[in-house]
């Protein structure tokens, strides 16, 4: 890395000019729980030309992580960016780094320490050493970055990587040889409907009959109810006695008629498609997560809690449906879940999109808050590369189709209404070398990892 020759007036005047100009790095100090922001901030600043030290990246911009951190802070750091949070205030390493920077700042009578308040910690909760220091609010990353850049511009922070920072940031995410000139099939998470009934059907029931039909069939038949009228793409299941309360009142072609009883047929079609997908999932024993869209595999639904399937190469494999981890002092469990929703395709016909999700609970099996579930889910899914995603997706669709080529969406109605088990597939002239991808800095402890594909051989008597 080329030395920056710009003289920085804000660096301590007690040393020589050479020593002052050597202080050209920004040092990111943080607790590992805040690592996602540390990574994001490091890459953004590097792309803008700043030389940044962050231990999430052992090599960034051509210079390795310093062997002696104290010496690097003393002699090479222009400013320390300290991510202030409830975690960093009590962790040993961030505390040592903070104390050293504050001591140097006092000794030099010159600013070295820039605190970024990343979780809204109140002044009364801050350490006494920094309670009276002006910090940059960083709860909103975009707004916080803008204020930080204004601050760095004001203090004339050096930019040693002004010509190479963008390349360095990209290289940190995409190691060398990440793209190989080899053909590769691309499996999407989009699935075609094999057949959609051409008409939206109308049924009616009188008085209490409508309520009885609704109660009896709300989780086994996909319909839209408007007072005593029911709209559906298939007839109600004949094996439910309350279906006899419904009388057919004809229907309309959703492809030819724009409105039906003052309802837009296009909107009604997608609502009924989504409900048909949801009802199929419930019929297979999946559990709801409460938002009307997301479902998950409860323990014991599948033998051994393993989804068995055949890969695109014809090999037999499986994914486990649960796992448990420890993050800091907290243990959590998770189960594989997903959202399967109808979407407008590239052409006229609708398609369905599968998005994998996780159902996260505490160690006692109780659901955690949405915010914590999101964070825990991200920490688990960050290790799912293309192949891991594809395996889980394949397992889910094999389960919903019960081993056939089509996921039936009205199995008791005699209709061919269904969804293809196989995703839409494309071909690329290049492929990603996933073996070259690696993440550093993870300190989450895996207690028992599910959802890791393993090749299995069926027993002789299976």
Residue pairs with C-beta under 8 A, 6 or more apart in sequence:
1 51
1 61
1 62
1 63
1 160
1 161
2 160
3 21
3 22
3 24
3 160
4 21
4 24
4 158
4 159
4 160
5 21
6 21
6 156
6 158
7 17
7 20
7 21
8 20
8 21
8 23
8 78
8 156
8 157
8 158
9 156
10 110
10 111
10 155
10 156
11 20
11 21
11 23
11 78
11 108
11 110
12 20
12 107
12 108
12 109
12 110
13 20
13 110
14 108
19 75
21 158
22 75
22 76
23 75
23 76
23 77
23 78
24 51
24 76
24 78
24 158
24 160
25 51
25 52
25 53
25 72
25 76
25 77
25 78
26 45
26 50
26 51
26 52
26 53
26 77
26 78
26 79
26 80
26 81
26 152
26 157
27 52
27 53
27 72
27 73
27 77
27 79
27 80
27 81
27 97
28 38
28 41
28 42
28 52
28 53
28 54
28 81
28 83
29 80
29 81
29 82
29 83
29 88
29 94
29 97
29 98
29 101
30 37
30 38
30 54
30 82
30 83
30 85
30 88
30 94
31 83
31 85
31 87
31 88
31 91
31 93
31 94
32 87
32 91
32 441
32 443
33 85
33 87
33 327
33 328
34 83
34 85
34 87
34 88
34 118
35 56
35 441
35 443
36 378
37 83
37 118
37 138
37 141
38 54
38 56
38 83
39 54
39 56
39 57
39 441
40 141
41 54
41 81
41 83
41 141
41 145
42 52
42 54
42 56
42 57
42 60
43 169
43 172
43 173
44 145
44 169
45 52
46 52
46 60
46 61
46 161
46 165
46 168
46 169
46 172
47 165
47 166
47 168
47 169
48 149
48 159
48 165
49 159
49 160
49 161
49 162
49 163
49 165
50 152
50 157
50 158
50 159
50 160
50 161
50 165
51 61
51 63
51 158
51 159
51 160
51 161
52 60
52 61
53 65
53 66
53 72
53 77
54 60
55 65
55 441
56 440
56 441
57 65
57 172
57 440
58 64
58 65
58 440
59 65
60 168
60 169
60 172
61 160
61 161
61 164
61 165
61 168
62 164
62 168
66 72
66 76
69 97
70 100
73 80
73 97
73 100
73 101
73 104
74 100
74 104
77 101
77 112
78 157
78 158
79 111
79 112
79 113
79 114
79 152
79 155
79 157
80 97
80 98
80 101
80 112
80 113
80 114
81 114
81 116
81 148
82 88
82 94
82 97
82 98
82 101
82 113
82 114
82 115
82 116
83 94
83 116
83 118
83 138
84 115
84 116
84 117
84 118
84 119
84 121
84 126
84 130
84 135
85 117
85 118
85 119
85 121
86 119
86 121
86 125
87 94
88 94
88 95
88 98
89 95
89 121
89 125
89 126
89 127
98 113
98 127
98 129
98 130
99 129
101 112
101 113
102 113
102 129
102 130
104 112
105 111
105 112
105 113
111 155
113 130
113 133
114 135
114 136
114 148
114 151
115 130
115 133
115 135
115 136
116 135
116 136
116 138
116 144
116 148
117 135
117 136
117 137
117 138
117 139
118 138
118 139
118 144
119 139
120 137
120 139
123 131
124 131
136 144
136 147
136 148
136 151
137 143
137 144
137 147
138 144
138 145
138 148
159 165
161 168
175 436
175 437
175 438
176 436
177 433
177 436
178 432
178 433
178 436
178 437
179 430
179 431
179 432
179 433
180 430
180 431
180 432
180 433
181 429
181 430
182 430
182 431
183 427
183 428
183 429
183 430
183 431
184 427
184 428
184 430
184 431
184 432
185 312
185 425
185 426
185 427
185 428
186 425
186 426
186 427
186 428
187 312
187 390
187 393
187 423
187 425
188 423
188 424
188 425
188 426
189 353
189 354
189 355
189 389
189 393
189 423
190 343
190 345
190 351
190 352
190 353
190 423
190 424
191 351
191 352
191 353
191 354
191 397
191 419
191 420
191 421
191 422
191 423
191 424
192 345
192 349
192 351
192 352
192 419
192 420
192 424
193 273
193 349
193 350
193 351
193 352
193 417
193 418
193 419
193 420
194 406
194 416
194 418
194 419
194 420
195 415
195 416
195 417
195 418
196 233
196 269
196 273
196 349
196 350
196 417
197 233
197 234
197 410
197 415
197 417
198 253
198 254
198 255
199 233
199 251
199 252
199 253
199 254
200 231
200 232
200 233
200 251
200 252
200 254
200 260
200 265
200 268
200 269
200 272
201 231
201 232
201 233
201 234
201 235
201 248
201 250
201 251
202 229
202 230
202 231
202 248
202 249
202 250
202 251
202 260
202 261
203 223
203 229
203 230
203 231
203 232
203 236
203 246
203 247
203 248
203 249
204 210
204 228
204 229
204 230
204 246
204 247
204 249
205 212
205 213
205 228
205 230
205 245
205 246
205 247
206 228
207 228
209 242
209 245
209 246
210 225
210 227
210 228
210 230
210 245
212 242
212 245
213 230
213 236
213 242
213 243
213 245
213 246
214 225
215 242
216 240
216 241
216 242
216 243
217 223
217 236
217 237
217 240
217 242
217 243
219 279
219 282
220 237
220 240
220 279
220 282
220 283
221 232
221 234
221 236
221 237
221 240
221 243
221 279
222 232
222 233
222 234
222 272
222 275
222 276
222 278
222 279
222 409
222 410
223 230
223 231
223 232
223 236
223 272
223 275
224 230
224 231
224 232
224 263
224 268
224 271
224 272
224 275
225 231
226 261
226 263
229 249
229 261
230 236
230 246
231 260
231 263
231 268
231 272
232 272
233 269
233 272
233 273
233 276
233 410
233 415
233 417
234 276
234 409
234 410
234 413
234 415
234 417
235 243
235 248
235 410
235 413
235 414
235 415
236 243
236 246
237 243
237 412
237 413
238 412
239 412
252 260
252 265
254 265
254 266
254 268
254 269
257 265
258 264
258 265
258 266
259 265
260 268
269 350
270 342
270 344
270 350
273 342
273 350
273 352
274 341
274 342
276 409
276 410
276 417
277 340
277 341
277 342
277 352
277 409
277 419
278 292
278 293
278 295
278 340
279 409
280 400
280 407
280 408
280 409
281 295
281 340
281 400
282 288
282 295
284 399
284 400
284 402
285 298
285 301
286 295
286 296
286 297
286 298
286 301
287 295
287 296
287 297
287 298
287 359
288 294
288 295
289 295
289 296
289 337
289 357
289 359
293 339
293 341
294 337
294 338
294 339
294 357
294 359
295 337
295 338
295 339
296 335
296 336
296 337
296 338
296 357
296 358
296 359
297 305
297 307
297 321
297 322
297 335
297 336
297 337
298 335
299 305
299 321
299 322
299 335
301 321
302 321
302 399
305 320
305 321
305 322
305 450
306 318
306 319
306 320
306 321
307 318
307 319
307 320
307 321
307 336
307 392
307 395
307 396
307 398
307 399
308 316
308 317
308 318
308 395
308 398
308 456
309 316
309 317
309 318
309 319
309 391
309 394
309 395
309 398
310 316
310 317
310 394
310 398
311 317
311 391
311 394
312 390
312 394
315 455
316 455
316 456
316 457
316 458
317 391
317 453
317 454
317 455
317 456
318 395
318 453
318 454
318 456
319 336
319 391
319 392
319 395
319 450
319 451
319 452
319 453
320 450
320 451
320 452
321 335
321 336
321 450
321 451
322 333
322 334
322 335
322 336
322 450
322 451
323 333
323 334
323 380
323 446
323 448
323 449
323 450
323 451
324 331
324 332
324 333
324 334
324 363
324 447
324 448
325 331
325 332
325 334
325 376
325 379
325 380
325 444
325 445
325 446
325 447
325 449
326 332
326 444
326 445
326 446
326 447
327 376
327 379
327 444
327 445
330 362
331 362
331 363
331 447
332 360
332 361
332 362
332 363
332 368
332 376
333 360
333 361
333 362
333 363
333 365
334 358
334 359
334 360
334 361
334 376
334 377
334 380
334 450
335 358
335 359
335 361
336 356
336 358
336 359
336 392
336 396
336 450
336 451
337 356
337 357
337 358
337 359
338 354
338 355
338 356
338 357
338 396
339 354
339 355
339 357
340 352
340 353
340 354
340 355
340 400
341 352
341 353
341 355
342 350
342 351
342 352
342 353
343 350
343 351
343 352
343 353
344 350
344 351
345 351
351 424
352 419
354 393
354 396
354 397
354 423
356 381
356 384
356 389
356 392
356 393
356 396
357 377
358 373
358 376
358 377
358 380
358 381
359 367
359 373
360 367
360 368
360 372
360 373
360 376
360 377
361 367
361 368
362 368
367 373
368 376
379 444
380 451
382 439
383 439
384 392
384 451
385 434
385 437
386 432
386 434
387 434
387 453
388 451
388 452
388 453
391 453
392 451
393 423
397 407
397 421
397 422
397 423
398 421
400 407
400 419
400 421
401 407
401 408
401 421
404 421
405 420
405 421
405 422
406 418
406 419
406 420
406 421
407 418
407 419
407 420
407 421
408 417
408 418
409 417
409 418
409 419
410 417
